[in-house]
Amino acid sequence: MSSEFDTSLPSIRLLQRYVKEKTTITLRLNDGSTLSGKLLWIDPIFLCLLDASEKNILVRRDSIALIMPQ
């Protein structure tokens, strides 16, 4: 996994927009479970969701199968 973001990639730009707009998203993980919350930040390894109970959840980006905005 790269240590730098390639902001020319549409996926990175979209995730950055979700952070800026405080978009609520649902993640489907590789194991089939789901998580929902507002995307707070992304880095090359993790992203951080703020769930409905105001808890920060760190999710490894390589464990995500699908990202859906709500």
Rosetta constraint file for C-alpha pairs under 8 A:
AtomPair CA 1 CA 44 HARMONIC 7.31 0.50
AtomPair CA 1 CA 45 HARMONIC 7.54 0.50
AtomPair CA 2 CA 44 HARMONIC 6.59 0.50
AtomPair CA 3 CA 44 HARMONIC 5.53 0.50
AtomPair CA 3 CA 45 HARMONIC 7.88 0.50
AtomPair CA 4 CA 44 HARMONIC 6.36 0.50
AtomPair CA 5 CA 12 HARMONIC 7.26 0.50
AtomPair CA 5 CA 43 HARMONIC 7.81 0.50
AtomPair CA 5 CA 44 HARMONIC 6.56 0.50
AtomPair CA 6 CA 12 HARMONIC 7.11 0.50
AtomPair CA 7 CA 12 HARMONIC 5.75 0.50
AtomPair CA 7 CA 13 HARMONIC 5.97 0.50
AtomPair CA 8 CA 12 HARMONIC 7.62 0.50
AtomPair CA 8 CA 13 HARMONIC 7.35 0.50
AtomPair CA 9 CA 13 HARMONIC 6.48 0.50
AtomPair CA 10 CA 14 HARMONIC 6.04 0.50
AtomPair CA 11 CA 15 HARMONIC 6.25 0.50
AtomPair CA 12 CA 16 HARMONIC 6.14 0.50
AtomPair CA 13 CA 17 HARMONIC 6.20 0.50
AtomPair CA 14 CA 18 HARMONIC 6.31 0.50
AtomPair CA 15 CA 19 HARMONIC 6.38 0.50
AtomPair CA 15 CA 42 HARMONIC 7.68 0.50
AtomPair CA 16 CA 20 HARMONIC 6.23 0.50
AtomPair CA 16 CA 41 HARMONIC 7.93 0.50
AtomPair CA 16 CA 42 HARMONIC 7.69 0.50
AtomPair CA 17 CA 21 HARMONIC 5.98 0.50
AtomPair CA 18 CA 22 HARMONIC 5.71 0.50
AtomPair CA 18 CA 23 HARMONIC 4.86 0.50
AtomPair CA 18 CA 24 HARMONIC 7.82 0.50
AtomPair CA 18 CA 39 HARMONIC 6.41 0.50
AtomPair CA 19 CA 23 HARMONIC 6.54 0.50
AtomPair CA 19 CA 38 HARMONIC 7.77 0.50
AtomPair CA 19 CA 39 HARMONIC 5.30 0.50
AtomPair CA 19 CA 40 HARMONIC 5.46 0.50
AtomPair CA 19 CA 41 HARMONIC 5.96 0.50
AtomPair CA 19 CA 42 HARMONIC 7.99 0.50
AtomPair CA 22 CA 38 HARMONIC 5.75 0.50
AtomPair CA 22 CA 39 HARMONIC 6.17 0.50
AtomPair CA 22 CA 40 HARMONIC 6.95 0.50
AtomPair CA 23 CA 38 HARMONIC 5.49 0.50
AtomPair CA 23 CA 39 HARMONIC 6.31 0.50
AtomPair CA 23 CA 69 HARMONIC 6.81 0.50
AtomPair CA 23 CA 70 HARMONIC 7.40 0.50
AtomPair CA 24 CA 36 HARMONIC 6.98 0.50
AtomPair CA 24 CA 37 HARMONIC 5.11 0.50
AtomPair CA 24 CA 38 HARMONIC 4.16 0.50
AtomPair CA 24 CA 39 HARMONIC 6.47 0.50
AtomPair CA 24 CA 69 HARMONIC 6.06 0.50
AtomPair CA 24 CA 70 HARMONIC 5.65 0.50
AtomPair CA 25 CA 36 HARMONIC 5.59 0.50
AtomPair CA 25 CA 37 HARMONIC 5.62 0.50
AtomPair CA 25 CA 38 HARMONIC 6.08 0.50
AtomPair CA 25 CA 39 HARMONIC 6.85 0.50
AtomPair CA 25 CA 67 HARMONIC 6.73 0.50
AtomPair CA 25 CA 68 HARMONIC 5.45 0.50
AtomPair CA 25 CA 69 HARMONIC 4.26 0.50
AtomPair CA 25 CA 70 HARMONIC 5.47 0.50
AtomPair CA 26 CA 34 HARMONIC 6.67 0.50
AtomPair CA 26 CA 35 HARMONIC 5.56 0.50
AtomPair CA 26 CA 36 HARMONIC 4.23 0.50
AtomPair CA 26 CA 37 HARMONIC 6.66 0.50
AtomPair CA 26 CA 67 HARMONIC 5.93 0.50
AtomPair CA 26 CA 68 HARMONIC 5.14 0.50
AtomPair CA 26 CA 69 HARMONIC 6.32 0.50
AtomPair CA 26 CA 70 HARMONIC 7.11 0.50
AtomPair CA 27 CA 34 HARMONIC 5.38 0.50
AtomPair CA 27 CA 35 HARMONIC 5.12 0.50
AtomPair CA 27 CA 36 HARMONIC 6.21 0.50
AtomPair CA 27 CA 64 HARMONIC 6.64 0.50
AtomPair CA 27 CA 65 HARMONIC 7.51 0.50
AtomPair CA 27 CA 66 HARMONIC 5.74 0.50
AtomPair CA 27 CA 67 HARMONIC 4.76 0.50
AtomPair CA 27 CA 68 HARMONIC 6.42 0.50
AtomPair CA 28 CA 32 HARMONIC 6.09 0.50
AtomPair CA 28 CA 33 HARMONIC 5.82 0.50
AtomPair CA 28 CA 34 HARMONIC 4.47 0.50
AtomPair CA 28 CA 35 HARMONIC 6.69 0.50
AtomPair CA 28 CA 64 HARMONIC 6.14 0.50
AtomPair CA 28 CA 65 HARMONIC 5.61 0.50
AtomPair CA 28 CA 66 HARMONIC 5.03 0.50
AtomPair CA 28 CA 67 HARMONIC 6.56 0.50
AtomPair CA 29 CA 33 HARMONIC 5.46 0.50
AtomPair CA 29 CA 34 HARMONIC 6.02 0.50
AtomPair CA 29 CA 35 HARMONIC 7.94 0.50
AtomPair CA 29 CA 63 HARMONIC 5.69 0.50
AtomPair CA 29 CA 64 HARMONIC 4.44 0.50
AtomPair CA 29 CA 65 HARMONIC 5.12 0.50
AtomPair CA 29 CA 66 HARMONIC 6.87 0.50
AtomPair CA 30 CA 63 HARMONIC 5.57 0.50
AtomPair CA 30 CA 64 HARMONIC 5.73 0.50
AtomPair CA 30 CA 65 HARMONIC 5.15 0.50
AtomPair CA 36 CA 49 HARMONIC 7.41 0.50
AtomPair CA 36 CA 51 HARMONIC 6.24 0.50
AtomPair CA 36 CA 52 HARMONIC 7.94 0.50
AtomPair CA 37 CA 49 HARMONIC 5.28 0.50
AtomPair CA 37 CA 50 HARMONIC 5.09 0.50
AtomPair CA 37 CA 51 HARMONIC 4.30 0.50
AtomPair CA 37 CA 52 HARMONIC 6.40 0.50
AtomPair CA 38 CA 49 HARMONIC 5.34 0.50
AtomPair CA 38 CA 50 HARMONIC 5.09 0.50
AtomPair CA 38 CA 51 HARMONIC 6.63 0.50
AtomPair CA 39 CA 47 HARMONIC 7.42 0.50
AtomPair CA 39 CA 48 HARMONIC 6.02 0.50
AtomPair CA 39 CA 49 HARMONIC 4.72 0.50
AtomPair CA 39 CA 50 HARMONIC 6.53 0.50
AtomPair CA 40 CA 47 HARMONIC 7.59 0.50
AtomPair CA 40 CA 48 HARMONIC 5.47 0.50
AtomPair CA 40 CA 49 HARMONIC 5.72 0.50
AtomPair CA 40 CA 50 HARMONIC 6.60 0.50
AtomPair CA 41 CA 47 HARMONIC 5.75 0.50
AtomPair CA 41 CA 48 HARMONIC 5.47 0.50
AtomPair CA 41 CA 49 HARMONIC 7.69 0.50
AtomPair CA 42 CA 46 HARMONIC 6.05 0.50
AtomPair CA 42 CA 47 HARMONIC 4.24 0.50
AtomPair CA 42 CA 48 HARMONIC 6.46 0.50
AtomPair CA 43 CA 47 HARMONIC 6.19 0.50
AtomPair CA 44 CA 61 HARMONIC 7.74 0.50
AtomPair CA 45 CA 60 HARMONIC 5.82 0.50
AtomPair CA 45 CA 61 HARMONIC 5.70 0.50
AtomPair CA 45 CA 62 HARMONIC 7.60 0.50
AtomPair CA 46 CA 58 HARMONIC 6.28 0.50
AtomPair CA 46 CA 59 HARMONIC 5.41 0.50
AtomPair CA 46 CA 60 HARMONIC 4.44 0.50
AtomPair CA 46 CA 61 HARMONIC 5.23 0.50
AtomPair CA 47 CA 58 HARMONIC 5.78 0.50
AtomPair CA 47 CA 59 HARMONIC 5.44 0.50
AtomPair CA 47 CA 60 HARMONIC 6.58 0.50
AtomPair CA 47 CA 61 HARMONIC 6.50 0.50
AtomPair CA 48 CA 56 HARMONIC 6.34 0.50
AtomPair CA 48 CA 57 HARMONIC 5.49 0.50
AtomPair CA 48 CA 58 HARMONIC 4.63 0.50
AtomPair CA 48 CA 59 HARMONIC 6.34 0.50
AtomPair CA 49 CA 56 HARMONIC 5.62 0.50
AtomPair CA 49 CA 57 HARMONIC 5.07 0.50
AtomPair CA 49 CA 58 HARMONIC 6.55 0.50
AtomPair CA 49 CA 59 HARMONIC 7.80 0.50
AtomPair CA 50 CA 54 HARMONIC 5.62 0.50
AtomPair CA 50 CA 55 HARMONIC 5.52 0.50
AtomPair CA 50 CA 56 HARMONIC 4.69 0.50
AtomPair CA 50 CA 57 HARMONIC 6.32 0.50
AtomPair CA 51 CA 55 HARMONIC 5.48 0.50
AtomPair CA 51 CA 56 HARMONIC 6.56 0.50
AtomPair CA 51 CA 57 HARMONIC 7.19 0.50
AtomPair CA 59 CA 63 HARMONIC 7.28 0.50
AtomPair CA 59 CA 64 HARMONIC 7.90 0.50
AtomPair CA 60 CA 64 HARMONIC 7.25 0.50
